[in-house]
């Protein structure tokens, strides 16, 4: 008999020192019950969270009282879902942290700063505490469109073996390939993949079975399938556009925020554990798009689902039949968690089963409970 499926949803909320911080939600899948448990940590100017591979450590970035970027580490207590503070360090970033990640071997932390044009690397010890600063790696380049006057890295993702780190650079329309050299802790840039001009690479997902890297572009709502070769060159397989041109953009009037007319505001990308499906969000349309991964690695659009929010974070459960989507404050959305379950008669179709408003929600991580 299958045990009841329960999930902790650790959610980051951006706000002041009263409302901002980390909130714990729980979802009981069999009863379809979603509820707020508590505000676990108060932290102003909240930006991002990252959960370790063993699901026992949660990292969070925010602001100090003097408006400096800070990185904090917490241990997740299994007994009651509480967070135990371990340590913190003040970051020497430029005030626009846009992504946070932990290497699968849980030894390195990558902090990406959009304004700084760089990724900052830190050590992480066996307990999950933040260790010494390793390196600030700055990127160069520019492109043709909005916010592309110079390099603006948007995210950094580690490969499964923790040997490489791929950086999606919105500003230069590139994904930089970083590699550990000679077992040192620092990274070197050893290659790059070039995205279409003006597309704005945002997030990356690695396919564990076919070896391709799937990259979503924020401005154009394209997804590219490509891989790096042994000679540090890249091989591009496909670029597909997932924008729904029948829908108007929901991000506001063109020109209101200096946005170009083709800006689609694509958000996140995730691959199911089986590798059968990719899910991506287009915040400008309030949609998520389900794509089927074909045997050769190419993609085809299988379905489109309307969502209540401008989805910034997508997470699959390990069985691939539940989707957790977190919409941020954008357009008419003020922040919402919406949960989808796969329909039994068609694995490419999901239906919305629950949602809860989370004002100023930003990002989330999912922990499946035994």
Secondary structure as UniProt FT lines:
FT   STRAND          6..13
FT   TURN            17..19
FT   STRAND          21..28
FT   TURN            29..32
FT   STRAND          33..42
FT   TURN            44..45
FT   STRAND          49..51
FT   TURN            53..54
FT   STRAND          57..63
FT   TURN            65..66
FT   STRAND          69..76
FT   TURN            78..80
FT   STRAND          83..90
FT   STRAND          97..102
FT   TURN            104..105
FT   STRAND          108..113
FT   TURN            114..117
FT   STRAND          118..124
FT   TURN            126..127
FT   STRAND          130..138
FT   TURN            146..147
FT   STRAND          153..158
FT   TURN            160..161
FT   STRAND          164..169
FT   TURN            170..173
FT   STRAND          174..180
FT   TURN            182..183
FT   STRAND          187..194
FT   TURN            197..198
FT   STRAND          201..206
FT   TURN            208..210
FT   STRAND          213..217
FT   TURN            218..220
FT   STRAND          222..228
FT   TURN            230..231
FT   STRAND          234..241
FT   TURN            245..246
FT   TURN            254..256
FT   TURN            261..262
FT   STRAND          266..271
FT   TURN            273..274
FT   STRAND          277..282
FT   TURN            283..286
FT   STRAND          287..293
FT   TURN            295..296
FT   STRAND          299..306
FT   STRAND          310..316
FT   TURN            318..319
FT   STRAND          322..330
FT   TURN            331..332
FT   STRAND          333..343
FT   TURN            344..345
FT   STRAND          346..357
FT   TURN            359..360
FT   STRAND          361..369
//
